[in-house]
Amino acid sequence: VLVTCTACRMGTSSMPSFCMRPGDATPHRFWRFYLETDDGCIAPVTEVEIYRRPDFDPDGDLMNLTGLSTISSASGGAEIFAFDGKYATEYEHSTSEGNFFGVDLGEATAIVRARLFWNPNVTACKGGAVT
């Protein structure tokens, strides 16, 4: 599943601290996050939350993503900080065209929603805006 944050704009005075994408009933194993920009910039992603779809809870069950395999179009492996369960760490994601990061859930899982958080205290996108 490709998650594109289109409801959020970084670098503006009314910037929210997260963006959210609803899931669907179809189980998927891989989730990839792509922050679309006009010009490349750095987005300080502090955490990603993924909620699986349990039979009994329409709001979903927050998954523990710590220790799962991650992937990024950039080298270095720092994307693990976006999935470590700690909002004090961050992954400085380059939003240049085509860059993404993601997580392997280990098995196909139906997801209610995914939320991506970034550091609201940092001017993230100098020269560009994340949409």
C-alpha positions as CSV (number, residue, x, y, z in Angstrom):
1,V,0.0,0.0,0.0
2,L,1.3,3.4,-0.9
3,V,0.5,6.2,1.6
4,T,0.8,9.7,0.1
5,C,0.3,12.5,2.6
6,T,-1.9,14.8,0.7
7,A,-3.9,16.3,3.5
8,C,-0.9,17.9,5.2
9,R,1.3,20.8,4.4
10,M,4.6,21.3,6.1
11,G,6.3,24.7,6.3
12,T,3.1,26.7,6.7
13,S,1.9,28.5,9.8
14,S,-1.1,26.1,10.1
15,M,0.9,22.9,9.8
16,P,-0.6,19.9,11.6
17,S,1.7,17.6,13.5
18,F,0.5,14.5,11.6
19,C,-1.2,13.2,8.5
20,M,-3.5,10.2,8.3
21,R,-4.6,7.8,5.7
22,P,-7.5,5.4,6.1
23,G,-6.9,1.8,5.6
24,D,-9.2,-0.7,3.9
25,A,-10.5,-4.2,4.4
26,T,-7.9,-5.7,2.1
27,P,-4.9,-7.2,4.0
28,H,-1.5,-5.9,2.9
29,R,2.0,-6.9,4.1
30,F,4.0,-3.8,3.0
31,W,3.2,-0.1,3.7
32,R,5.3,2.6,1.9
33,F,5.1,6.3,2.8
34,Y,5.8,9.0,0.3
35,L,5.7,12.7,1.1
36,E,5.1,14.7,-2.1
37,T,6.8,18.0,-2.5
38,D,7.3,20.7,-5.1
39,D,11.0,20.8,-4.3
40,G,13.0,18.3,-2.3
41,C,13.3,19.0,1.4
42,I,13.8,17.2,4.7
43,A,10.8,16.1,6.7
44,P,11.6,15.2,10.4
45,V,9.3,12.2,10.8
46,T,9.1,11.3,14.5
47,E,6.8,8.3,14.4
48,V,4.5,6.2,12.2
49,E,1.4,4.5,13.8
50,I,-0.4,1.7,12.1
51,Y,-3.7,0.4,13.4
52,R,-4.8,-3.1,12.4
53,R,-8.4,-3.9,11.9
54,P,-9.6,-6.2,14.7
55,D,-13.0,-7.9,14.6
56,F,-14.2,-6.2,17.7
57,D,-12.9,-2.6,17.6
58,P,-13.8,-0.2,14.7
59,D,-11.0,2.3,15.9
60,G,-8.3,-0.3,15.4
61,D,-5.6,-1.8,17.5
62,L,-2.2,0.0,17.5
63,M,0.5,-2.3,16.2
64,N,3.9,-2.6,17.8
65,L,6.2,-1.8,14.8
66,T,9.5,-2.0,16.8
67,G,11.9,-4.5,15.3
68,L,10.0,-5.0,12.0
69,S,12.0,-4.8,8.8
70,T,12.0,-1.3,7.2
71,I,12.9,-0.1,3.8
72,S,13.9,3.3,2.3
73,S,14.8,4.5,-1.2
74,A,17.7,6.3,0.6
75,S,20.6,4.3,2.1
76,G,21.5,4.4,5.8
77,G,18.8,2.5,7.6
78,A,17.8,5.6,9.7
79,E,14.1,5.0,8.7
80,I,14.0,2.6,11.6
81,F,13.5,5.6,13.9
82,A,10.1,6.3,12.3
83,F,8.9,2.8,13.6
84,D,10.6,2.6,17.0
85,G,7.6,3.6,19.2
86,K,9.5,6.7,20.4
87,Y,8.3,10.2,19.5
88,A,11.6,11.7,20.8
89,T,13.6,10.1,17.9
90,E,13.2,11.2,14.3
91,Y,14.0,10.1,10.8
92,E,15.0,13.0,8.5
93,H,13.3,11.9,5.4
94,S,14.4,13.5,2.1
95,T,11.3,14.3,0.1
96,S,13.1,14.5,-3.3
97,E,11.0,13.1,-6.1
98,G,10.4,9.4,-5.7
99,N,11.9,9.0,-2.2
100,F,9.9,6.8,0.2
101,F,10.2,4.8,3.3
102,G,8.2,1.9,4.6
103,V,7.7,-1.2,6.8
104,D,7.2,-4.9,6.3
105,L,4.4,-6.0,8.6
106,G,5.6,-9.6,8.4
107,E,2.2,-10.9,7.1
108,A,-0.8,-9.5,5.2
109,T,-2.8,-7.5,7.7
110,A,-6.0,-5.4,7.3
111,I,-5.3,-1.9,8.4
112,V,-7.9,0.7,9.8
113,R,-5.5,3.7,9.4
114,A,-1.9,4.8,9.4
115,R,-0.7,8.1,11.0
116,L,2.6,9.8,10.3
117,F,3.9,12.3,12.8
118,W,6.6,14.9,12.3
119,N,8.4,17.3,14.6
120,P,6.3,20.5,14.6
121,N,9.1,22.5,16.2
122,V,11.4,22.2,13.2
123,T,11.1,24.2,10.0
124,A,11.1,21.1,7.9
125,C,10.8,22.0,4.3
126,K,13.1,24.8,3.3
127,G,12.5,25.4,-0.4
128,G,9.5,23.0,-0.6
129,A,6.3,22.0,1.0
130,V,5.1,18.5,1.9
131,T,1.6,17.9,0.8
